[in-house]
Amino acid sequence: MVLGVIALSMSIVFIGGPLGVIGLILGIAALATAKRTGVGRSKAIIAVVSSAIAIVVSVLVVVFTVWYANKTQECYQPDSLHEYKQCVRQQFVGN
């Protein structure tokens, strides 16, 4: 459960994806154990759900980052931050 929550909080910086996969695997194993023993089912469900959400958020962050990098590809060698901002604005607004 802890790994799933950590993965969810770290999913914005790409680390959450791999941690989410590990948390999902451990959460599924904990669900199987909870089914056998009858203890810890709610924590296992929280682990599976938080890990799955962390994976989805990480994938969305990667997709957005790739889309943004592709959209602003022409702006990567400006002379100043002001020129970069202006170039990015032109890419999105079209002015």
C-alpha positions in Angstrom: 0.0 0.0 0.0 2.8 2.4 0.9 4.5 1.8 -2.4 1.3 2.5 -4.3 0.8 5.8 -2.5 4.5 6.8 -3.1 4.1 5.9 -6.7 1.0 8.0 -7.0 2.8 11.0 -5.5 5.8 10.5 -7.7 3.9 9.8 -10.9 4.3 13.4 -12.1 8.1 13.0 -12.4 8.1 9.7 -14.3 9.3 7.6 -11.3 5.8 6.7 -10.4 5.3 4.4 -13.4 7.9 1.8 -12.5 7.0 2.1 -8.8 3.3 1.7 -9.7 4.1 -1.5 -11.6 5.9 -2.9 -8.7 3.1 -1.8 -6.3 0.5 -3.3 -8.6 2.2 -6.7 -8.6 2.7 -6.6 -4.8 -0.9 -5.4 -4.4 -2.3 -8.3 -6.4 -0.1 -10.7 -4.4 -1.5 -9.1 -1.2 -5.0 -9.6 -2.5 -4.4 -13.3 -3.1 -2.9 -13.5 0.4 -5.8 -11.6 1.9 -8.3 -13.9 0.2 -6.5 -16.9 1.8 -6.1 -15.4 5.3 -9.1 -13.1 5.4 -6.9 -10.2 6.7 -5.7 -7.0 4.9 -8.1 -7.0 2.0 -8.8 -3.2 2.2 -5.1 -2.3 2.3 -4.5 -4.6 -0.7 -7.3 -2.9 -2.6 -5.9 0.5 -1.8 -2.5 -0.7 -3.1 -3.9 -2.0 -6.4 -6.0 1.1 -7.0 -3.3 3.7 -6.1 -0.7 1.8 -8.1 -3.0 1.6 -11.2 -3.8 5.3 -10.9 0.0 6.1 -10.6 0.6 4.1 -13.8 -2.1 5.9 -15.7 -0.9 9.4 -14.5 2.7 8.5 -15.4 1.7 7.4 -18.9 -0.3 10.6 -19.3 2.6 12.7 -18.2 4.9 11.0 -20.7 2.4 11.5 -23.5 2.0 15.2 -22.6 5.7 15.7 -22.4 6.3 14.0 -25.8 3.5 16.1 -27.3 4.8 19.3 -25.9 8.4 18.6 -27.0 7.2 17.8 -30.5 5.0 20.9 -30.6 7.8 23.2 -29.5 10.7 21.5 -31.3 11.6 24.6 -33.2 12.1 26.6 -30.0 15.0 24.6 -28.5 17.9 26.8 -29.5 16.9 30.4 -28.6 19.3 33.0 -27.4 17.3 33.9 -24.3 14.4 32.8 -22.2 12.3 35.6 -23.6 12.8 34.3 -27.1 11.9 30.8 -26.0 8.7 32.0 -24.3 7.8 34.0 -27.4 8.5 31.0 -29.7 6.4 28.7 -27.6 3.6 31.2 -27.5 3.7 31.4 -31.3 3.6 27.6 -31.6 0.4 27.4 -29.5 -1.4 30.6 -30.4 -0.2 31.0 -33.9 0.5 34.7 -33.8 
